[in-house]
Structures are given as structure tokens and as C-alpha cells.
């Protein structure tokens, strides 16, 4: 009996010990589960707490000057057998540069008015329906090539906007409709009176932007649109003020393209009048002013907080024919670049800053009125002009004559 009792007691003790160990294990398991659950909750909570303020986003912008299509430029792109134009070879040395930017602007100096056979008959130096200096009407195939190269912002209002004289309304509406068919920001022309406040606003990387465009003159041809003055956006302080007030709160970045005509052509120096206009635009909250008209490069500056390029010069033209009288003024332009940074704070407010301002000078090359090509100086060699280093130095000095806070791409840096 004693032996059986001892055995029974021993077995009971063993069972109790096993149960105790099991209970401890369950308890530990519960604790571990609790710890894991807490850890998960802590991690989730930690992720929410790690949201970083302020937040920043950036847009890159490049801008260049006039697409000034003299007959030699478009004849170089013309195939008489097919009756078509192909400008792509004229742009092939810069398309890789342009396509790397979020916003790429240029000024379409001459109209895409459509084929105007009666107004512009064919001749030995022209293609029927199109025209060169002094009354321009240009093939829209150039626009196709520019869009394909990466340009997505275009100003249209210039001193040549009424060059189709008696058919100016038709040409302006044709040009408007052409650009309306493209995925680009454009301004300067209006097909109807109720379209004048139809601003094109785009957004990328969380940054909204638009461009307004004005010209100060129509070369004395205003009479051809006097019955439809809405067709071209003419510069007027009150109109500009109304436009800016209507759109300023809708965008983060406001760009104004100014085709100003208050001084002599081919001058490296911005006029006092153009500086006053810049001051006025800055006071209205414009972030960037892109100037054209002088057909040559003018300096960059920062006026208050507004970045201004007083003249981007010609992008492409046949003004190499004027070297004997104006030097290289008509064929040296620029690819002006900058970064637009938006900083957003936790309370929902934000601010825009423009920095990293740079430039790559450009050169329009041709050989006996053939093989036109726009060449960035970062790809320039003596094959295109043996004097290219001196030209680079001279025009770098023009660009920086008011403000040296700009980085100019070195010669050969993109070869």
C-alpha cells in the first residue's frame, strides 16, 4: 500500500509539475503575443508619426527664343517631290537636352496661318502659300518638329501676328487651332472674343503653372484686326492686371512671355521701358518673365523675386546673312534653364522658389543656305565656326552683364 501510495503521490506531483510548466508556457505565449501585437501597433503608430514636413517638389524649365522662319530655313526643310516639310534634322543636336526638362518654352515668332495661295503665290525663293520677310506665314510642320523635340509651352503674339494683312483673322484662327490640337501650354491668340480669359493651366509634380503672352506692336498692321481686336493679346497695363488677378490664385507658378517693342532691334541692352514693365509684372506677382523681340541676346536678371530674361534671342533664323552688319547677334541664342521648387508646410501653406539658374548658348548654323542646324555651345566645335570660343565668351558676357548668378554651360560639356 505504501509503495502504491508513494507511486500515486509521485505521479500526481509529476502531473502537477507538467501542468505548471504548461501554464507558464501559455502565459509566456500570451505575453509574447501581447508584445508582438504592441510592437505592431507601435510600428503602425510610428509610421504615422514619421510624416516629414515640409514637403518639397520640383519642376525643371528650359526656355529659348524666336522661331523666325525665313524662307531659306523652310526651303531647307522642303521636299518638292512630296510637297512636305521636315525640320527634324535642324533640331537633332538639342532634342536630347530639351526632352530632359519638365517645361520647355519657345516663342513662335511667325504665324502658322495655313496655306494662303492667293495671298502668297509661289516664286523662285518661296513655296506657294507661305511667305518670308517682311510678311511671314510659315509651315506648321515646324511646330510638329518642335513638339517632337520636347517643347510644350509656346507664345504666339508677336509683331508679325497680323502679317497676313487682309486674311489676318483667318491666319490667326488657323494658328490658334493648330496649337489647340497639341498638348502644350500656349497663349497670345484668341479665336473668339469670349476665349480671351481661357487660360491653360497644367500640373506636374504637384505644381500648377500657366503662361500669359503679350506683344507691344503689330508692326503698324493693327488696322487689319481693328474689327476683331481680341484676336491678339496686346500689352495693356489694365488688361494685364486683370488677367493676372484672374489666374494668380489658381497656379503656383505664373510665367509671362513678353514680346516687347520699346527699343531698337539688335541691342544687347534692355530699355528703361522694358525694365519698368518687368517691375510692374513683378509687383503683380509674376514669377518668371521671358522676353523676346530684339532678335539678339540680352541679359538675365532677378527683379525683386522675379526671374527675367530680357531677350532670349533667336532660336532659329536666316539672320546669319546679316553678319557683315550686325555680327553674330541674329544667330546666337540661349537655352535658359532653372528649377522651380515648391515647399509645402503642414498647415497647408506653400512657397515657390526659383534657383539653379543656368544657360547653354546656341548657334544657328547653315552652309550656303542649306543644312540649317541649331547647335548648343556645349556641343559646338570648330567644324561649325572656327571662332566659336570668342563668340562664346562675348555672348556669355552679354548674358551676365546685369547679374552673374547664372551658370553657363562650358564649351564641349555635352560632346
C-alpha positions in Angstrom: 0.0 0.0 0.0 2.8 2.4 1.0 4.5 1.7 -2.3 1.3 2.2 -4.3 0.6 5.4 -2.3 4.1 6.7 -2.9 3.7 5.9 -6.6 0.4 7.7 -6.8 1.8 10.7 -5.0 4.8 10.8 -7.3 2.5 10.6 -10.4 0.3 13.3 -9.0 3.4 15.5 -8.4 4.7 14.9 -11.9 1.3 15.8 -13.4 1.1 19.0 -11.3 4.6 19.9 -12.5 3.7 19.3 -16.1 0.5 21.4 -15.7 2.5 24.1 -14.1 5.1 24.2 -16.9 2.3 24.2 -19.5 0.6 27.1 -17.7 3.8 29.1 -17.7 4.3 28.4 -21.4 0.7 29.5 -22.2 1.3 32.7 -20.1 4.6 33.4 -21.8 3.0 32.8 -25.2 0.2 35.2 -24.3 2.9 37.7 -23.2 4.8 37.2 -26.4 1.7 37.7 -28.4 0.9 40.8 -26.5 4.4 42.1 -27.1 4.2 41.3 -30.8 0.8 43.0 -31.0 2.1 46.0 -29.2 5.1 46.1 -31.4 2.8 46.1 -34.5 0.8 48.9 -33.0 3.9 50.8 -32.2 5.2 50.4 -35.7 2.0 51.5 -37.3 1.8 54.5 -34.9 5.5 55.2 -35.7 4.8 55.3 -39.4 2.1 57.9 -39.0 4.4 60.0 -36.7 7.2 59.9 -39.2 5.5 62.0 -41.9 8.0 64.7 -42.7 7.2 68.4 -43.1 7.8 70.5 -45.0 7.4 68.6 -48.3 9.2 69.7 -51.5 8.6 69.1 -55.2 10.5 70.5 -58.2 9.9 71.3 -61.9 12.7 72.0 -64.4 12.2 74.6 -67.1 14.2 75.5 -70.2 13.4 78.5 -72.4 14.6 79.7 -75.8 13.8 82.5 -78.2 12.3 83.1 -81.6 11.3 80.5 -84.2 11.8 83.0 -87.0 11.2 81.1 -90.2 12.8 82.9 -93.1 12.3 81.3 -96.5 15.8 79.8 -96.5 15.0 78.0 -93.3 11.8 76.3 -94.5 13.1 75.7 -98.0 15.9 73.7 -96.4 13.2 71.5 -94.9 11.1 71.3 -98.0 10.8 68.2 -100.2 9.5 69.4 -103.6 8.7 65.8 -104.7 6.3 65.2 -101.9 5.3 68.8 -101.1 6.1 68.3 -97.5 8.4 69.8 -94.8 10.7 68.0 -92.3 12.5 70.2 -89.8 13.7 67.4 -87.6 17.3 67.5 -88.8 17.5 71.2 -87.9 16.8 70.2 -84.2 18.6 66.9 -83.8 21.5 68.3 -81.8 19.3 69.6 -79.0 16.3 67.2 -78.7 18.1 65.2 -76.0 18.6 68.3 -74.0 15.0 69.7 -74.4 13.3 66.4 -73.6 15.1 66.2 -70.2 13.1 69.2 -68.9 9.5 69.2 -67.5 8.6 72.6 -69.2 10.2 73.6 -72.4 9.3 77.1 -73.9 9.9 78.9 -77.1 8.5 81.8 -79.0 6.8 81.1 -82.3 7.6 84.4 -84.0 5.9 83.7 -87.3 2.3 82.6 -88.0 1.1 79.1 -88.8 -1.7 80.6 -90.9 -2.3 77.7 -93.2 -1.7 77.6 -96.9 -2.6 81.0 -98.3 -2.3 80.5 -102.1 -3.9 83.8 -103.1 -2.1 85.9 -100.6 1.3 84.3 -101.1 1.9 83.0 -104.6 4.9 80.8 -105.4 8.2 82.2 -106.6 11.8 81.2 -107.1 12.5 81.8 -103.5 9.3 80.7 -101.9 6.8 77.9 -101.5 3.3 78.7 -102.7 1.0 79.6 -99.8 3.9 80.6 -97.4 5.9 83.7 -97.0 9.0 85.2 -95.6 10.1 88.7 -94.6 8.5 91.2 -94.3 5.2 89.4 -94.1 5.6 85.9 -92.7 3.4 82.8 -93.0 5.1 79.6 -92.0 4.5 75.9 -92.4 3.1 74.3 -89.2 5.4 71.3 -89.8 8.0 73.3 -87.8 5.6 73.2 -84.8 5.4 69.4 -85.3 9.2 69.1 -85.1 9.4 71.4 -82.1 6.8 69.4 -80.2 8.5 66.2 -81.1 11.8 67.6 -79.8 10.0 68.2 -76.4 8.8 71.8 -76.5 5.5 72.1 -74.6 5.0 75.8 -74.0 4.7 78.3 -76.8 4.0 82.1 -77.1 2.3 83.3 -80.3 1.7 87.0 -80.0 4.4 89.0 -81.8 5.0 92.0 -84.1 4.3 89.6 -87.0 0.8 88.4 -85.8 -1.1 90.4 -88.4 1.3 89.6 -91.3 -1.5 88.0 -93.3 -2.9 91.5 -93.8 -6.5 91.2 -95.2 -6.5 87.5 -94.2 -5.1 88.1 -90.8 -8.2 86.8 -88.9 -8.2 83.5 -90.8 -4.4 83.1 -90.3 -4.6 83.8 -86.6 -7.5 81.4 -86.1 -5.7 78.7 -88.1 -2.6 79.2 -86.0 -4.7 79.0 -82.8 -6.4 75.8 -83.9 -3.1 74.2 -84.8 -1.8 74.8 -81.3 -5.1 73.8 -79.7 -4.6 70.3 -81.3 -1.3 69.9 -79.4 -0.8 69.1 -75.7 1.0 72.3 -75.0 0.5 75.5 -72.9 0.1 78.4 -75.4 -1.2 81.9 -75.3 -1.3 85.1 -77.4 -4.1 84.3 -79.9 -7.9 84.0 -79.3 -10.3 82.8 -82.0 -13.4 84.4 -80.4 -14.0 87.3 -78.0 -15.2 85.0 -75.2 -12.0 83.0 -75.4 -9.7 85.8 -74.1 -9.7 84.5 -70.5 -9.3 80.8 -71.4 -6.0 80.2 -69.6 -4.3 76.9 -70.0 -3.3 75.5 -66.6 -1.1 72.4 -66.3 0.1 70.5 -63.2 3.2 68.3 -62.8 4.9 67.0 -59.6 2.1 68.7 -57.6 3.0 72.2 -59.1 0.4 74.1 -61.1 1.6 76.6 -63.7 0.5 78.7 -66.7 1.8 81.3 -69.1 0.4 84.6 -70.3 1.7 86.2 -73.5 1.5 89.8 -74.9 3.0 91.8 -77.7 3.5 95.6 -77.7 3.2 96.0 -81.5 1.9 94.6 -84.8 4.4 96.5 -87.0 1.7 99.1 -87.8 -0.7 96.4 -89.2 -3.3 96.9 -86.3 -5.9 98.0 -88.9 -6.2 94.5 -90.2 -7.7 93.3 -86.9 -9.4 96.5 -85.8 -12.8 94.9 -86.1 -11.6 91.9 -84.0 -9.1 93.3 -81.5 -9.5 90.2 -79.3 -7.5 88.1 -81.8 -4.1 89.1 -80.5 -3.2 89.8 -76.9 -1.8 93.3 -77.0 0.1 94.6 -73.9 -2.0 97.0 -71.8 -1.4 97.5 -68.1 -5.0 97.3 -67.1 -5.6 94.2 -69.2 -2.5 92.5 -67.9 -3.6 93.3 -64.3 -7.0 91.8 -64.9 -5.5 88.7 -66.5 -3.0 88.1 -63.7 -5.6 88.7 -60.9 -7.9 86.2 -62.6 -5.3 83.4 -62.7 -2.8 84.1 -60.0 -4.5 82.2 -57.2 -5.1 79.2 -59.5 -1.5 78.4 -60.0 1.8 78.1 -58.1 3.9 79.4 -60.9 3.0 82.3 -63.3 5.1 82.9 -66.4 4.6 85.9 -68.7 6.1 85.9 -72.2 6.7 89.5 -73.3 7.2 90.4 -76.9 8.2 93.9 -76.1 8.9 96.5 -78.8 10.1 99.6 -77.0 13.6 99.9 -78.3 15.8 99.2 -81.3 16.3 95.7 -82.6 19.8 94.0 -82.2 20.5 95.8 -79.0 22.2 93.9 -76.2 20.8 96.4 -73.6 17.2 96.2 -72.3 15.4 99.5 -72.5 14.3 101.5 -69.5 10.7 100.9 -70.6 11.1 97.1 -70.6 12.7 97.3 -67.1 9.6 99.3 -66.0 7.3 96.6 -67.4 9.3 94.0 -65.5 8.9 95.9 -62.3 5.2 96.2 -62.9 4.8 92.5 -63.7 6.8 91.6 -60.6 4.5 93.8 -58.4 1.6 91.8 -59.7 3.1 88.5 -58.6 4.7 87.2 -61.8 7.4 84.6 -61.1 9.2 84.5 -64.4 9.4 86.9 -67.4 10.6 85.6 -70.7 11.4 88.4 -73.2 11.7 88.3 -77.0 11.7 90.7 -80.0 15.2 92.2 -80.1 16.4 89.2 -82.2 19.6 89.1 -80.1 20.6 88.0 -76.7 20.0 90.4 -73.7 20.9 89.9 -70.0 19.3 87.8 -67.3 18.4 89.4 -64.0 16.3 89.0 -60.8 13.9 91.9 -60.2 12.6 91.6 -56.6 11.8 87.9 -56.7 11.0 87.7 -60.4 13.5 86.0 -62.7 13.7 87.8 -66.1 15.5 87.1 -69.3 15.1 90.3 -71.2 15.7 88.7 -74.5 16.3 85.0 -75.4 17.4 86.0 -78.9 16.7 84.0 -82.0 16.3 80.3 -81.7 16.5 79.7 -85.5 16.5 82.1 -88.4 18.4 83.1 -91.5 20.0 86.1 -89.9 23.4 84.7 -90.5 23.1 86.7 -93.7 23.4 89.8 -91.6 26.8 89.0 -90.1 28.5 91.8 -92.0 26.2 94.4 -90.5 25.2 93.0 -87.0 27.8 90.3 -86.4 26.5 87.1 -84.7 23.6 88.9 -82.9 20.9 87.2 -85.0 22.2 83.6 -84.8 23.4 83.3 -81.1 20.6 82.5 -78.7 20.3 80.6 -75.5 18.7 77.7 -73.7 17.9 79.3 -70.4 17.2 76.9 -67.6 16.0 76.9 -64.0 14.5 74.8 -61.2 11.1 75.7 -59.7 10.8 74.3 -56.2 7.5 74.2 -54.2 7.7 73.9 -50.4 4.5 72.8 -48.7 4.1 73.2 -44.9 2.0 71.1 -42.5 -0.6 74.0 -42.2 -1.3 73.8 -45.9 0.7 76.9 -46.9 3.3 76.8 -49.6 6.0 78.9 -51.2 7.8 78.9 -54.6 11.5 79.5 -55.1 13.4 79.6 -58.4 17.0 78.5 -58.4 19.7 76.6 -60.2 19.6 79.2 -63.0 21.7 78.2 -66.0 22.2 78.7 -69.7 23.5 76.9 -72.7 24.3 79.3 -75.6 23.1 78.3 -79.0 24.2 78.9 -82.6 22.2 78.6 -85.8 24.5 77.1 -88.5 23.9 76.8 -92.2 26.2 76.1 -95.2 25.2 78.1 -98.2 21.6 78.2 -97.1 21.4 74.5 -96.6 21.8 72.2 -93.6 20.4 74.6 -91.0 21.0 73.3 -87.5 20.6 74.7 -84.0 23.8 73.9 -82.1 24.2 74.2 -78.3 27.6 75.6 -77.5 28.0 72.7 -75.1 28.3 70.7 -78.4 29.9 73.3 -80.5 33.1 72.6 -82.4 35.3 74.4 -85.0 33.6 72.5 -87.7 30.6 74.9 -87.4 32.6 78.1 -86.7 36.4 78.4 -86.2 35.8 81.5 -84.0 33.4 79.7 -81.6 35.4 80.2 -78.4 35.5 84.0 -78.9 31.7 84.1 -79.7 31.0 82.1 -76.6 33.0 84.5 -74.4 31.4 87.6 -75.9 27.8 86.4 -75.5 28.4 84.9 -72.0 29.4 88.4 -71.1 26.2 89.8 -72.5 24.0 87.3 -70.6 25.7 88.1 -67.3 26.1 91.9 -67.7 23.3 92.7 -65.1 23.5 89.6 -62.8 26.3 87.0 -62.6 24.2 84.5 -60.6 23.8 82.1 -63.5 25.8 79.1 -64.6 26.7 79.0 -68.3 27.4 75.5 -69.7 31.0 75.1 -70.6 32.1 74.6 -74.2 32.1 70.9 -75.2 30.4 69.8 -71.9 27.8 67.7 -73.8 30.0 66.3 -76.5 
